[in-house]
Structure formats: C-alpha cells, structure tokens
Amino acid sequence: MKRALCLLWTACLIPHAWGQDFAAKFMEQCTKKGQVECQTVSPKMMEKVMETITRSDEREDTGIPEYLLSKLKSARIITAKKGGEKLFQKAERLMEKNKNRFSPMADYAAGEDNMIFVRKHNETVQELVMLSLSAEKTLTIVNLTGDMDEKFMRVLSSEKIKTD
C-alpha cells in the first residue's frame, strides 16, 4: 500500500517539476512584491476574444480563430513598468540558461529590445516566448504554449495562408 501511494505521489509531482513554462520560471526569480504582473489568459477568455475578432473581420468564414484556439494550451503575459531594463536582462539570462530548450527565431544583435524564442519538438512549436522592452522601458513577455505548427506560425505572423 505504501509503495502504491509513493508511486501515485511521484506521478503527481513529475508534471509539476517538468511542466513549468518560461513565464512561471521567470516569475519565480522575481521576488520583489509588485515588481511584475502576470496575467494568464484562460481558454474561455481566448474564445471570447476570438469571437469578437471574427465579428469584425472579413476572415470569419476561414475558421482561423477556431484553428488558433485549437493549437493553444495557455497564454501568459508578464509586464513590468518599473525596472524593465534589468528585468529584460534577467529574462535574457534565463533564456541563455535554457538554450538547450529554447532557440531564437532569428539572429539577434546585442542590445536588441524585441526577441522571439521557441521550444520545439520535431517540427511543432510547443512554446513561444516574446521578450519586448518598449521605449518607455516597460518589459512585456508573451508566453504561448501549445502545439503550434507551421500554419499557426504563418497566421500568427500575418502571412497569407496556403490552402492545405
């Protein structure tokens, strides 16, 4: 009985140990209260946003909103209005520590204020992280998780969609 409970306990802990996304890891490092804000966008909220977009967009019949929602598991948005530069550097360092998991979407020169990183499994993007530092020195991190394929990435970057 003890062995079964131990195995059950271990099985419950493993996803929590390995299942952290970049936003969760970054938030752990920000220990000052009120330093950063993290908003998690629930699937229900994403559905409402997509409904609003389709009502005002001529792409309503393409099924794009449903397609995007089907590929996303979660979305987190982190913002920091104070100390944005230091926090941006902290995010860059965390990304550097995790370079075996994340790869940059492009080559970035030192000092760039907008960067996108992805974590892939085969050809599927499982996590997309955008780091941005505005001219007003506000940090924004957008963290999307899911099973994002090439079509999703084209839609996200507003490229024209090829018919499958």
C-alpha positions as CSV (number, residue, x, y, z in Angstrom):
1,M,0.0,0.0,0.0
2,K,2.8,2.4,0.9
3,R,4.6,1.6,-2.4
4,A,1.4,2.4,-4.4
5,L,0.9,5.7,-2.5
6,C,4.5,6.6,-3.1
7,L,4.2,5.9,-6.9
8,L,1.0,7.9,-7.0
9,W,2.6,10.8,-5.2
10,T,5.6,10.7,-7.6
11,A,3.4,10.6,-10.6
12,C,1.6,13.7,-9.4
13,L,4.8,15.6,-8.8
14,I,6.6,14.9,-12.1
15,P,4.4,17.1,-14.3
16,H,4.8,20.0,-11.9
17,A,8.6,19.7,-11.9
18,W,8.9,19.4,-15.7
19,G,5.8,21.3,-16.8
20,Q,6.8,24.8,-16.0
21,D,6.8,27.2,-18.8
22,F,9.2,30.2,-19.2
23,A,6.7,32.6,-17.6
24,A,6.5,30.5,-14.4
25,K,10.3,30.2,-14.2
26,F,10.7,33.9,-14.7
27,M,8.1,34.8,-12.1
28,E,9.9,32.6,-9.6
29,Q,13.0,34.7,-10.0
30,C,11.1,38.0,-9.4
31,T,10.9,38.0,-5.6
32,K,10.0,41.7,-5.0
33,K,6.3,42.0,-4.4
34,G,4.6,44.1,-7.2
35,Q,7.8,44.0,-9.3
36,V,6.0,42.2,-12.2
37,E,2.4,41.4,-13.1
38,C,1.5,38.1,-14.8
39,Q,-1.9,37.6,-16.5
40,T,-2.9,34.1,-17.6
41,V,-5.4,34.1,-20.4
42,S,-7.8,31.3,-19.9
43,P,-9.0,29.2,-22.9
44,K,-12.5,30.6,-22.2
45,M,-11.2,34.2,-22.4
46,M,-9.3,33.4,-25.6
47,E,-12.5,32.0,-27.1
48,K,-14.3,35.3,-26.3
49,V,-11.6,37.4,-27.8
50,M,-11.6,35.3,-31.0
51,E,-15.4,35.6,-31.2
52,T,-15.0,39.4,-31.0
53,I,-12.3,39.4,-33.7
54,T,-14.4,37.3,-36.1
55,R,-17.4,39.6,-35.8
56,S,-15.3,42.5,-37.0
57,D,-13.1,40.7,-39.5
58,E,-13.8,39.5,-43.1
59,R,-11.9,36.3,-42.4
60,E,-14.9,34.9,-40.4
61,D,-15.6,32.1,-42.8
62,T,-11.9,30.8,-42.8
63,G,-12.1,29.1,-39.4
64,I,-8.9,30.9,-38.4
65,P,-10.0,31.8,-34.8
66,E,-11.0,28.2,-34.2
67,Y,-7.8,26.9,-35.7
68,L,-5.7,29.2,-33.5
69,L,-7.6,28.3,-30.3
70,S,-7.3,24.6,-31.1
71,K,-3.5,24.9,-31.2
72,L,-3.0,26.9,-27.9
73,K,-3.0,25.5,-24.4
74,S,-2.2,28.6,-22.5
75,A,-1.1,32.3,-22.9
76,R,0.6,34.3,-20.2
77,I,1.5,38.0,-20.4
78,I,4.1,39.4,-18.0
79,T,4.5,43.2,-17.6
80,A,6.8,45.4,-15.6
81,K,6.7,49.1,-15.7
82,K,9.5,49.7,-13.2
83,G,12.9,48.3,-13.6
84,G,12.1,47.0,-17.1
85,E,15.7,47.1,-18.4
86,K,17.1,45.0,-15.5
87,L,14.2,42.5,-15.8
88,F,14.7,42.3,-19.6
89,Q,18.3,41.4,-18.9
90,K,17.2,38.8,-16.3
91,A,14.8,37.3,-18.9
92,E,17.7,37.1,-21.4
93,R,19.9,35.4,-18.9
94,L,17.2,32.9,-18.1
95,M,16.8,32.2,-21.8
96,E,20.6,31.8,-22.1
97,K,20.5,29.2,-19.2
98,N,17.8,27.3,-21.1
99,K,19.4,27.5,-24.5
100,N,19.2,23.7,-24.7
101,R,15.4,24.0,-24.6
102,F,14.8,27.3,-26.5
103,S,16.2,28.6,-29.8
104,P,15.9,32.1,-31.2
105,M,13.5,32.7,-34.1
106,A,16.2,34.9,-35.7
107,D,19.7,36.1,-35.1
108,Y,19.7,39.0,-32.7
109,A,22.4,41.5,-32.1
110,A,23.4,42.6,-28.6
111,G,21.2,45.3,-27.3
112,E,18.0,44.4,-29.3
113,D,14.8,45.1,-27.4
114,N,12.5,42.6,-29.2
115,M,13.3,38.9,-29.3
116,I,11.3,35.7,-30.0
117,F,12.3,32.3,-28.8
118,V,10.7,28.9,-29.4
119,R,10.8,25.5,-27.8
120,K,10.2,22.8,-30.4
121,H,9.6,19.1,-30.5
122,N,10.3,17.8,-34.0
123,E,8.6,20.5,-36.2
124,T,6.0,21.5,-33.7
125,V,6.5,24.6,-31.6
126,Q,5.5,23.8,-28.1
127,E,6.3,27.1,-26.5
128,L,6.8,30.6,-28.0
129,V,8.3,33.4,-25.9
130,M,8.4,37.0,-26.9
131,L,10.6,39.4,-24.9
132,S,10.0,43.1,-25.5
133,L,11.3,46.3,-24.0
134,S,9.5,49.4,-25.0
135,A,10.9,52.9,-25.5
136,E,9.4,53.8,-22.1
137,K,11.4,50.8,-20.6
138,T,8.3,48.7,-19.9
139,L,9.0,45.0,-20.1
140,T,6.5,42.7,-21.8
141,I,6.8,38.9,-22.0
142,V,4.3,37.0,-24.0
143,N,4.4,33.2,-23.4
144,L,2.3,30.9,-25.6
145,T,2.2,27.1,-25.1
146,G,0.5,24.5,-27.2
147,D,1.1,22.5,-30.4
148,M,1.8,25.3,-32.9
149,D,2.6,24.1,-36.4
150,E,3.9,26.0,-39.5
151,K,0.4,27.1,-40.4
152,F,-0.2,28.5,-36.9
153,M,3.1,30.5,-37.1
154,R,2.2,31.9,-40.5
155,V,-1.2,33.0,-39.2
156,L,0.4,34.5,-36.1
157,S,2.9,36.4,-38.2
158,S,0.1,37.6,-40.5
159,E,1.4,35.8,-43.6
160,K,-1.0,34.7,-46.2
161,I,-2.3,31.2,-45.6
162,K,-1.7,28.5,-48.1
163,T,-4.6,26.1,-48.7
164,D,-3.9,22.6,-47.3
